[in-house]
Amino acid sequence: QVQLVESGGGLVQAGGSLRLSCAASGRTVSRYTMGWFRQSPGKEREFVAAITWSSSSTYYADSVKGRFTISRDNAKNTVYLQMNSLKPEDTAVYYCAARSVGITTSTNAYSVWGQGLQVTVSS
């Protein structure tokens, strides 16, 4: 059983940066596809970024492309989301997720989820 715990969220001014971390425990996720999603009040959870187990492929939502970078360290069982040039519209609860097969942007395809953490970008 895999458990995911996110950290690194908080309050930042527009134009600033944050790095989110997602630490996995229970079993290794070195062969898992990992993703980041976010949800704003009144909106559905949406895809942000995903990375294959080998880091050979990454996907990004158009809204974050060029500003966010997903990466992973399999030795540490951790995945990261570096967020630069943050905008107020990036404000949301961010979730880390894992799936044991191929990369996808579909929220429903991920079976393991972290508890989420708040990121707030002030204007």
Summary of the structure (lengths in Angstrom):
residues: 123
radius of gyration: 13.3
end to end distance: 40.1
largest distance: 40.1
contacts: 371
relative contact order: 0.32
helix: 5%
strand: 50%
